[in-house]
């Protein structure tokens, strides 16, 4: 997810995005354990997206 896309989202949208990314990470971890996950780089991408969204949400709260 690009920073430009994240900056356009409202606080409610950011919160829902955080929840969806966390759910995706949870499901992907199970796939990894079961050996069903072929591309493990997805985990790193999701973690980075989660950090970007959370950072942007915290910046919006301060303003």
C-alpha positions in Angstrom: 0.0 0.0 0.0 1.3 3.4 -1.0 1.7 6.3 1.4 -0.5 8.5 -0.9 -3.3 6.0 -0.6 -3.0 5.9 3.2 -3.0 9.7 3.6 -6.3 9.9 1.8 -8.1 7.6 4.3 -10.0 8.9 7.3 -9.4 7.8 10.9 -12.3 5.3 10.7 -11.0 3.9 7.5 -7.5 3.6 8.9 -8.9 1.7 11.9 -10.8 -0.7 9.7 -7.7 -1.2 7.5 -5.7 -2.1 10.6 -8.2 -4.7 11.6 -8.3 -6.2 8.1 -4.4 -6.4 7.9 -4.3 -8.0 11.4 -6.8 -10.6 10.2 -4.9 -11.3 7.1 -1.6 -11.7 9.1 -3.4 -14.1 11.4 -4.7 -16.2 8.5 -1.3 -16.2 6.7 0.5 -17.4 9.8 -1.7 -20.4 9.9 -1.1 -21.1 6.2 2.6 -20.8 6.8 2.5 -23.3 9.7 0.5 -25.8 7.6 2.8 -25.5 4.7 0.2 -24.0 2.4 1.9 -20.6 1.9 4.3 -20.5 -1.1 5.2 -16.8 -1.0 6.4 -15.9 2.5 7.2 -12.3 1.5 3.5 -11.5 2.0 4.1 -11.5 5.7 6.7 -8.8 5.6 4.6 -6.7 3.2 1.6 -6.9 5.5 3.7 -6.0 8.5 5.1 -3.0 6.7 1.6 -1.9 5.6 0.4 -2.3 9.2 3.2 -0.1 10.4 2.5 2.6 7.8 -1.2 2.7 8.6 -0.7 2.8 12.4 1.9 5.6 12.0 -0.4 7.6 9.9 -3.3 7.1 12.4 -1.1 8.3 15.2 0.0 11.4 13.2 -3.7 12.2 12.5 -4.5 12.0 16.2 -1.9 14.5 17.2 -3.2 17.1 14.7 
